Amino acid sequence: MAQHRDLLTAIRQITRAIDLNSKRLAKTTGLTAPQLLVLQTLSAAGSVKPSEIARQVHLSQATITTIVDRLEAAGLVARQKNDTDRRTVDIVITDAGRDSLEDAPEALQEGFLKRFDSLELWEQSLLISSVQRLAAMMNAGSLDAAPILDVGDLRRED
């Protein structure tokens, strides 16, 4: 088999693993990976400005606004005026949001991170540079992306 076929097969396997994990997460919790990440961020930090959430999860503020809108509609987060600056709004996790976190399975990236961290530093660097090169070759370098493995609707139909 030609080397490019091996590479494309590996990329497809990664894409499939992400898709299967996303479907399992959505089926179990009704959440996507980015939504779960936002809930985890809020659970750890308490009351947080949307811009700070965006910074922590490496997504644009517009994307965070959309995610927060969906989470708020589902009753998992709430917007509240900041205690010190009434002009700003903070996002807080609700009890229902905390319950969703308890029911959530391990995110695909958590298992990946455990295995990645066990690699030698040179192996980590090699993988990072190779995958960054792949992203550039696929003209994906300028896309809004975070260190999470799926983006989608809160209650999408699959």
N, C-alpha and C positions, 0 to 999 in steps of 0.2 A: 504494500500500500504506500502511496506517495506520502511524503512527510506532511504536506499541507493537509491531507485528509486526516492524518492523526491529530494534527492541531485543531482542525475544525470539529472533529469528533469530541475532543477534550473540552472545547468551548461549549459544545452542545450539551455535554454531560453536566457541566457546571450550571448552565442555564436551566436544565431539567431539574437538578437538585434544588436550585433556588425556587423554581416554580412549585415543586412538590412540597417543600417546606412552607411556602407561603400559603398554599391551599390547606395544609394541615393546621397552620396557625389560624387562618380565617375560619376554618370549620370548628376548631376548638374554642376560640375566643371571639370571633367576629372582628378581629383586628388584623391590620397589615403590620409588617415588620416596622415601618416608620412610626405608625401609631403606637405600637408597643414601646418603641424607643422613646417617644415623647412622654408616654405615661411613666416609664422607668425614670426618666430625667426629672419629672415633676415629683415623683415619689421620693426621690433622693434629696431634692433641693427644696421642696416645699413650694412657696409662691415664687414664680419666675416670670420675668418679662418675655414676650415672644422673641425679641431680638436675642436674648440670652439662650433660649432654647435653640434657636437657629444656629448660634455659634457653637453650642455644645454638640449638636448632632450633625453639623456640617451640611445643612440644607439652607436654601434661600428663605428669607423671611416670608415671601409670598407662599412658598410651599408649606411652611409652618402654619401660616394663617389658615390655609385650606385644611390641613390636618386638624388643627384646633377647632375649626368650625364643625368638622365631622364628629370629633370627639365630644364637643359640647352638645351637639344635637342628640347624641346617644346618651348624654347624661354622665359621661365619664370624667369630664373636666368642667370647670366654671371660670368665667372671667370675673375679676373683682378689681375695684379701684385700689390703687396702691395706697398704703397707709401714710406714707411720707410725702408722696407727690400725687395729688388727686387727679392730675392730668394724664397719668399713665395707668395702664391696665396690666394686672398680673394674671397669670394662669395658675390655677390650683387644681389638684386632682381631687375628685369626689370619692366618697366611700365606694360607689359602684366602680369607679376606676381602679381603686385598690383591689377590689374583688376580682376584677378582670386580670390584674397582674398575678394574683395568686393562682388563677386557673391556667395561665399561659404556659405552654411547653417551652423548653429551651430553644432559643432562637438559633438558627443554623449557624450564624456567625460566632455564637458562644462556643460551640463545639469546635469550629474551625480555629478560633483563637487559641484554645487549649493546645491543639496540635501544632499550630504555627509557632507558638511560644516555645515549644519543645525543640524546634529546629535550631541548628547552629546559626549564629549571626550571619555568616556568609551565605547560608542557604536562604535565610529571610531576605537578604539584600538582593540575591539573584532572582528570587520569585517576584519581589516588588518591581524591580527594573524590567523584568520580562513582561509582566502583566501591564505595566505602564506603557511599554512599547506596543503591546497588542492594542490597548485602548487608542493610542495615537494612530496606529495603522487602520483602525476601524473608524477613524474620525470621531471618536467619542470623548476626546480630551476636554472639550468645552462644555459637555453636558453637566447639568446640575446633578451632583451625586453625593452620597453620604456613605459612611462605612456601615451601611445596612443593606439588606439584600432584596428589597421589594418596595414598591410604592403603588398604592391603589386606593379604591373606595373602601369605606368602612364596611359596608354591607354589599359587596359586589356579588353578582350572580356568576358563578362558574359551573 
